[in-house]
């Protein structure tokens, strides 16, 4: 994360401080407020699509990149699955199109 954030923010990766926040948020506005409250200059988010879709444009307007971790799923013979980190991607846009089913 330090290397990727350093490259995105154009700073030395050694100067990147990682702040882990484990908090439940319910709205995109809460995500933006949390980022502002912590003074974060980038966000690696594990959020439901709806929250991510709402937060990304607001964070982009503030110049804050949103990153998503990429994981590979490894299935084992015993049925157990493990996840392996493979890198990051920059979230540029999230579009959620739904239709209510009655």
N, CA and C of each residue as an Amber inpcrd file, in Angstrom:
protein
   306
   0.8240000  -1.1890000   0.0000000   0.0000000   0.0000000   0.0000000
   0.8650000   1.2470000   0.0000000   1.9420000   1.2450000   0.7800000
   2.8040000   2.4210000   0.8340000   3.3400000   2.7890000  -0.5480000
   3.7870000   1.7850000  -1.2820000   4.3750000   2.0300000  -2.6070000
   3.3290000   2.6010000  -3.5540000   2.1460000   2.0010000  -3.5750000
   1.0880000   2.4390000  -4.4790000   0.6120000   3.8400000  -4.1030000
   0.3510000   4.0650000  -2.8240000  -0.1020000   5.3800000  -2.3810000
   0.9730000   6.4360000  -2.6380000   2.2220000   6.0850000  -2.3900000
   3.3110000   7.0200000  -2.6590000   3.3520000   7.4260000  -4.1100000
   3.1800000   6.4490000  -4.9940000   3.1970000   6.7460000  -6.4320000
   2.0030000   7.6310000  -6.8160000   0.8170000   7.3040000  -6.3190000
  -0.3770000   8.0990000  -6.6380000  -0.2860000   9.5210000  -6.1050000
   0.2310000   9.6600000  -4.9020000   0.3010000  10.9660000  -4.2570000
   1.5870000  11.7100000  -4.5660000   2.4710000  11.0470000  -5.3090000
   3.7700000  11.6160000  -5.6910000   4.5860000  12.0140000  -4.4670000
   4.6790000  11.0880000  -3.5150000   5.5090000  11.2720000  -2.3270000
   6.3520000  10.0250000  -2.1310000   7.3630000  10.1260000  -1.2950000
   8.2040000   8.9890000  -0.9630000   7.3670000   7.9770000  -0.1900000
   7.3380000   6.7200000  -0.6220000   6.5560000   5.7070000   0.1050000
   6.8910000   5.6370000   1.5910000   8.1210000   5.9820000   1.9570000
   8.5050000   5.9610000   3.3720000   7.7430000   7.0230000   4.1650000
   7.2220000   8.0330000   3.4750000   6.4820000   9.1030000   4.1410000
   4.9780000   8.8130000   4.2340000   4.5550000   7.6650000   3.7240000
   3.1390000   7.3080000   3.7500000   2.8190000   6.6410000   5.0780000
   1.8340000   7.1840000   5.7640000   1.3590000   6.5860000   7.0120000
   0.0620000   5.8590000   6.7230000  -0.0150000   4.6050000   7.1280000
  -1.2140000   3.8010000   6.9390000  -2.0440000   3.8920000   8.2130000
  -3.2930000   4.2990000   8.0630000  -4.2110000   4.3980000   9.1860000
  -5.3530000   3.4370000   8.9320000  -5.5030000   2.4440000   9.7920000
  -6.5860000   1.4720000   9.6490000  -7.7440000   1.8810000  10.5510000
  -8.9040000   2.0450000   9.9330000 -10.1030000   2.4130000  10.6720000
 -11.1360000   1.3240000  10.4520000 -11.5940000   0.7500000  11.5380000
 -12.6190000  -0.2800000  11.4520000 -13.8880000   0.3000000  12.0700000
 -14.7360000   0.8220000  11.2070000 -15.9580000   1.4620000  11.6720000
 -17.0640000   1.1790000  10.6560000 -18.2490000   0.9430000  11.1440000
 -19.3870000   0.7410000  10.2570000 -19.9310000   2.0930000   9.8430000
 -20.0840000   2.2820000   8.5230000 -20.6560000   3.5150000   7.9980000
 -21.9170000   3.1630000   7.2220000 -22.8700000   4.0800000   7.1970000
 -24.1420000   3.7870000   6.5650000 -24.4480000   4.5930000   5.3190000
 -23.6770000   5.6780000   5.0980000 -23.9460000   6.5330000   3.9430000
 -22.6340000   6.9630000   3.2980000 -22.6890000   7.3360000   2.0190000
 -21.4790000   7.8650000   1.3720000 -20.9560000   9.1160000   2.0810000
 -21.8640000   9.9150000   2.6100000 -21.4520000  11.1320000   3.3190000
 -20.6180000  10.7940000   4.5550000 -20.9630000   9.7010000   5.2160000
 -20.1730000   9.2650000   6.3740000 -18.7680000   8.8410000   5.9430000
 -18.6620000   8.2070000   4.7840000 -17.3460000   7.8060000   4.2620000
 -16.5030000   9.0580000   4.0260000 -17.0890000  10.0390000   3.3410000
 -16.3660000  11.2840000   3.0400000 -15.9850000  11.9920000   4.3280000
 -16.9030000  12.0540000   5.2850000 -16.6120000  12.7120000   6.5620000
 -15.4730000  12.0130000   7.2940000 -15.4510000  10.6880000   7.2550000
 -14.3870000   9.9280000   7.9090000 -13.0340000  10.2160000   7.2630000
 -13.0200000  10.2820000   5.9430000 -11.7800000  10.6050000   5.2280000
 -11.3140000  12.0070000   5.6180000 -12.2350000  12.9560000   5.6530000
 -11.8740000  14.3240000   6.0270000 -11.4310000  14.4080000   7.4820000
 -12.1230000  13.7080000   8.3500000 -11.8210000  13.6960000   9.7900000
 -10.4070000  13.1730000  10.0610000 -10.0000000  12.1580000   9.3080000
  -8.6810000  11.5680000   9.5250000  -7.5780000  12.2930000   8.7550000
  -7.9600000  13.1550000   7.8170000  -6.9610000  13.8440000   7.0060000
  -6.3340000  12.9520000   5.9540000  -7.0100000  11.8570000   5.6180000
  -6.4640000  10.9110000   4.6360000  -6.3130000  11.5720000   3.2710000
  -5.2580000  11.1850000   2.5610000  -5.0230000  11.6910000   1.2070000
  -5.3140000  10.6330000   0.1580000  -5.6460000   9.4220000   0.6090000
  -6.0640000   8.3260000  -0.2730000  -6.9030000   7.3930000   0.5870000
  -7.7380000   6.5880000  -0.0810000  -8.6060000   5.6670000   0.6500000
  -8.5460000   4.2940000   0.0110000  -8.2330000   3.2990000   0.8150000
  -8.4160000   1.9110000   0.4010000  -9.6750000   1.4620000   1.1180000
 -10.7110000   1.1830000   0.3510000 -12.0100000   0.9440000   0.9570000
 -12.5030000  -0.4660000   0.7280000 -13.1200000  -1.0030000   1.7650000
 -13.8560000  -2.2610000   1.6630000 -15.2980000  -1.8760000   2.0000000
 -16.0370000  -1.5410000   0.9420000 -17.3830000  -1.0090000   1.1170000
 -18.3650000  -1.6980000   0.1810000 -19.6460000  -1.7430000   0.5640000
 -20.6620000  -2.2110000  -0.3770000 -20.6950000  -1.2890000  -1.5970000
 -21.1020000  -1.8370000  -2.7310000 -21.0970000  -1.0610000  -3.9730000
 -21.8560000   0.2530000  -3.8740000 -23.0030000   0.2540000  -3.2250000
 -23.7920000   1.4800000  -3.1110000 -23.0460000   2.5890000  -2.3970000
 -22.3720000   2.2570000  -1.3170000 -21.5820000   3.2550000  -0.5840000
 -20.3910000   3.7130000  -1.4150000 -19.7400000   2.7730000  -2.0580000
 -18.5900000   3.1100000  -2.8930000 -19.0120000   4.0220000  -4.0390000
 -20.1330000   3.6920000  -4.6920000 -20.6260000   4.4870000  -5.8140000
 -20.9310000   5.9140000  -5.3930000 -21.4510000   6.0830000  -4.1910000
 -21.7730000   7.4190000  -3.7150000 -20.5690000   8.1990000  -3.2310000
 -19.5830000   7.5180000  -2.6910000 -18.4230000   8.2030000  -2.1080000
 -17.3700000   8.5770000  -3.1410000 -17.1840000   7.7590000  -4.1650000
 -16.0960000   7.9840000  -5.1260000 -16.1650000   9.3700000  -5.7730000
 -17.3040000   9.8100000  -6.3190000 -17.3200000  11.1380000  -6.9530000
 -16.9690000  12.2690000  -5.9850000 -17.4950000  12.1980000  -4.7710000
 -17.2060000  13.2400000  -3.7800000 -15.7270000  13.2560000  -3.4130000
 -15.1290000  12.0880000  -3.2810000 -13.7030000  12.0220000  -2.9470000
 -12.8520000  12.4730000  -4.1330000 -13.2540000  12.1180000  -5.3410000
 -12.5160000  12.5610000  -6.5210000 -12.5060000  14.0870000  -6.6100000
 -13.6460000  14.7230000  -6.3080000 -13.7090000  16.1930000  -6.3350000
 -12.7270000  16.8050000  -5.3400000 -12.4070000  16.0710000  -4.2990000
 -11.4560000  16.5340000  -3.2850000 -10.0230000  16.1010000  -3.5980000
  -9.8510000  15.4080000  -4.7370000  -8.5160000  14.9560000  -5.1350000
  -8.0260000  13.7430000  -4.3620000  -8.9400000  12.9650000  -3.7960000
  -8.5700000  11.8020000  -2.9890000  -8.8100000  10.5320000  -3.8000000
  -7.7470000   9.8220000  -4.1640000  -7.9330000   8.5790000  -4.9180000
  -8.5050000   7.4790000  -4.0340000  -9.3470000   6.6340000  -4.6490000
  -9.9440000   5.5050000  -3.9490000  -9.3620000   4.2330000  -4.5550000
  -8.7880000   3.3940000  -3.7150000  -8.1500000   2.1490000  -4.1460000
  -8.9610000   0.9540000  -3.6670000  -8.8430000  -0.1140000  -4.4140000
  -9.4890000  -1.3700000  -4.0520000  -8.4570000  -2.4800000  -4.1650000
  -8.3770000  -3.2960000  -3.1330000  -7.4420000  -4.4190000  -3.1470000
  -7.9660000  -5.5080000  -4.0680000  -7.0820000  -6.1140000  -4.8310000
  -7.4250000  -7.2370000  -5.7010000  -6.9960000  -8.5180000  -5.0060000
  -7.9040000  -9.4700000  -4.9710000  -7.6350000 -10.7270000  -4.2880000
  -7.9300000 -11.8910000  -5.2200000  -7.0990000 -12.9030000  -5.1650000
  -7.3490000 -14.1620000  -5.8780000  -7.8870000 -15.1500000  -4.8570000
  -8.8670000 -15.9150000  -5.2650000  -9.4550000 -16.9210000  -4.3830000
  -8.8440000 -18.2730000  -4.7180000  -8.2470000 -18.8940000  -3.7210000
  -7.6500000 -20.2120000  -3.8930000  -8.5280000 -21.2480000  -3.1920000
  -9.0290000 -22.2180000  -3.9540000  -9.8390000 -23.2930000  -3.3840000
  -8.9500000 -24.4870000  -3.0640000  -9.1480000 -25.0560000  -1.9070000
  -8.3540000 -26.1990000  -1.4690000  -9.1900000 -27.4720000  -1.5530000
  -8.5160000 -28.6120000  -1.5750000  -9.2010000 -29.9040000  -1.7050000
 -10.2180000 -30.1480000  -0.6020000  -9.9790000 -29.6070000   0.5820000
 -10.8940000 -29.8180000   1.7090000 -12.1050000 -28.8830000   1.6670000
 -12.2200000 -28.0790000   0.6060000 -13.3410000 -27.1570000   0.4630000
 -13.0740000 -25.7850000   1.0510000 -11.9710000 -25.6520000   1.7360000
 -11.5760000 -24.3800000   2.3300000 -11.1170000 -23.4320000   1.2230000
 -11.4400000 -22.1730000   1.3580000 -10.9770000 -21.1600000   0.4070000
 -10.1110000 -20.1520000   1.1460000  -9.0450000 -19.7410000   0.5040000
  -8.2070000 -18.6850000   1.0670000  -8.0620000 -17.5990000   0.0050000
  -7.7180000 -16.4250000   0.4560000  -7.5940000 -15.2890000  -0.4480000
  -6.1590000 -14.7700000  -0.4180000  -5.6790000 -14.4370000  -1.5970000
  -4.2980000 -13.9790000  -1.7540000  -4.3120000 -12.5970000  -2.4060000
  -3.6990000 -11.6290000  -1.7550000  -3.6010000 -10.2670000  -2.2890000
  -2.7430000 -10.2730000  -3.5520000  -3.2370000  -9.6080000  -4.6180000
  -2.4770000  -9.5740000  -5.8690000  -2.1680000  -8.1620000  -6.3510000
  -2.6830000  -7.1590000  -5.6850000  -2.3910000  -5.7860000  -6.0930000
  -3.5620000  -4.8600000  -5.8020000  -3.4680000  -3.6680000  -6.3570000
  -4.5070000  -2.6610000  -6.1830000  -5.0220000  -2.1960000  -7.5300000
  -6.2410000  -1.6690000  -7.5200000  -6.7400000  -0.9670000  -8.6790000
  -7.2990000   0.3620000  -8.2050000  -7.2260000   1.3590000  -9.0760000
  -7.7610000   2.6800000  -8.7970000  -9.2250000   2.6720000  -9.2250000
 -10.1120000   3.0470000  -8.3280000 -11.5400000   3.0960000  -8.6460000
 -11.8090000   4.4480000  -9.2940000 -12.1670000   4.4140000 -10.5630000
 -12.4410000   5.6570000 -11.2900000 -13.9280000   5.9760000 -11.3330000
 -14.7430000   4.9370000 -11.3860000 -16.1920000   5.1330000 -11.4300000
 -16.8570000   3.8330000 -11.0120000 -17.9590000   3.9670000 -10.2970000
 -18.7730000   2.8110000  -9.9380000 -20.1840000   3.1250000 -10.4210000
 -20.7090000   2.2590000 -11.2500000 -22.0610000   2.4490000 -11.7520000
 -22.8890000   1.2350000 -11.3320000 -23.9240000   1.5050000 -10.5670000
 -24.8090000   0.4410000 -10.1160000 -26.1700000   0.6960000 -10.7610000
 -26.6110000  -0.2360000 -11.5630000 -27.9090000  -0.1340000 -12.2380000
 -28.7730000  -1.2680000 -11.7270000 -29.8930000  -0.9230000 -11.1390000
 -30.7640000  -1.9580000 -10.5820000 -32.1960000  -1.7860000 -11.0830000
 -32.9690000  -2.8060000 -10.8720000 -34.3900000  -2.7900000 -11.2020000
 -35.0950000  -3.5880000 -10.1120000 -36.0860000  -2.9650000  -9.5130000
 -36.8180000  -3.6430000  -8.4300000 -37.6260000  -4.7920000  -8.9930000
 -37.5860000  -5.9310000  -8.3050000 -38.3630000  -7.1010000  -8.6760000
 -39.4930000  -7.2760000  -7.6780000 -40.7160000  -7.2570000  -8.1680000
 -41.8850000  -7.4190000  -7.2750000 -42.4320000  -8.8150000  -7.3490000
